């Protein structure tokens, strides 16, 4: 979510796809509580247009979000479809940056299928996570042939000084508060 927000803030058109079908955490984080609507499954399998499957965060174009959608589907079969691969290639030409939030690679089989369609992978490394797991993931990516762009360190405990201020998506998106500071 932070990578997508930062890229959009720099003026890039960004599509964030929540491709973790079992855990729509990216969608929940960016949209909050929402009614499940059309998403990638409707666009790819039902042939809906791209706009019907995206949710714009701000003016259309800077940051669009695409969730799983409502259409029931088997994730490994869905991500193996030639239509899914064609869709991902198409949106790669329509947006400056396409960020795909996938499931944990070492736990969910279709994550390896998804990794074959992307230019690079950014691994989320949890605080106090296993170095052996990171090495295993690097080996898997090497086997697939997808380069590793780097790591995002996540879940670190807050330092005391970080608790003294409040942050929000409004701060990140640059929307000014009506309240005096």
Secondary structure, 3 states (H helix, E strand, C coil): CHHHHHHHHCCCCEEEEECCCCCCHHHHHHHCCCCCCCCHHHHHHCCCCHHHHCEECCCCCCEEEECCCCCCCCHHHHHHCHHHHHHHHHHHHHCCEEEEECCCCCCCCHHHHHHCCCCEEEEEEECCCCHHHHHHHHHHHHHHCCEEEEEEEECCCCCHHHHHCCCCHHHHHCCCCCCCC
